[in-house]
Amino acid sequence: MGTQYWGAGRMGTHQSIAYTGTAGTVANVCSAGVQKVRVVATSACYIAIGTSPTATTAGMYMPADTVEYFTIAAGEKVSAIQSSAGGTLHVTEIS
């Protein structure tokens, strides 16, 4: 059986980055041992997660001010690009 995720867990490193019609990507990769991130964006956007992600409008849509948790691997980052208005992407490591 795979790993199950319940609750918020322990909050770790937080990063934020602005995005507009040009993708913004958090600067630092996720730490070793981190398997989840909490992601919130201040405006509707599209996101991408990977070792060198650049969000595009073909990515996963994320509504404004909605908290989502994603599985992530050490060394990966999160990127966002606006849907119709720029905003700020907030990424918090969860362990």
N, C-alpha and C positions, 0 to 999 in steps of 0.2 A: 504494500500500500504506500502511496506517495505521501509526502509531507502535507499535513493539513495546517491551515492558518486560521486562528481564531483570535479576535481581539486586536488591540493596537500594538501590543508588544512594547519593547524598550525603544524609545526615541533616540536616534543617534545624530550624526552630522546632518545639518540643514544647509542647502544651497538654494540660491534663487538667481534667475536670469531673465532679462527682458526679451521679449520677442515682438516682432512686427510682421510685415510681409516678407521679412528675412528671418530665417530660423535662428533661434537662440538655443544654445546647448550648454548645460552646466559644465563648469570648468574641470571639476575633479571627478575621477572615476569612483565607483562604489567600493567601499572597503572590503577586505577579505572577511568572510563569515556573514556578510549581509545577504539576505535572500529576498527581502521585500523592501519596497520604497512606498512612501505615502506621497502622492502627487496632487497638487491643487494649482489651478490656473485662475487668474483674475478676470480673464475674458475667454470666450469660446475659442478653442484652438484645436489643432491636430498635433499628436505627439508621436515620437518614435523612440525606441529603446534599443541600444546596441553598443558595440565597442567603439564605433565612430558614426553615430547617428546624425542625420540631417532630416528634420521633419519636413514633410510636404503635405499638400492638401489631399494626398492619397493615403495618408496615415490614419491612425485611430482618432476619431472625433472625441473631444472632451468638452462638455459644457462648462460654462463659467462657474466658479465658486463651488465646485463639486469635488469632494474628496474621493480619490480612487487609490487602491493599493495594487501594486504590480509586483510580480516575481521578477527578480533581477539577479544577475551574476556579478561577482567581483570583477572589476575592470570595465563594467558597462556604464553608460551615461544615459541621460534623458534629454530630448530635444523637443522644442515646440515651435509652431508657426501659427500666426493668427488665422481665424476664420474670417472675421470682418473688422476687427479692431485689435490693436496691440495690447499687450498685458505683461504680467509677470508670472513665470513658472516657479513654483516652490516644490522642492524635492527633499524629503527627509528620509534618511536611512532608518530601517526598522530591524531590530535583531531580537 
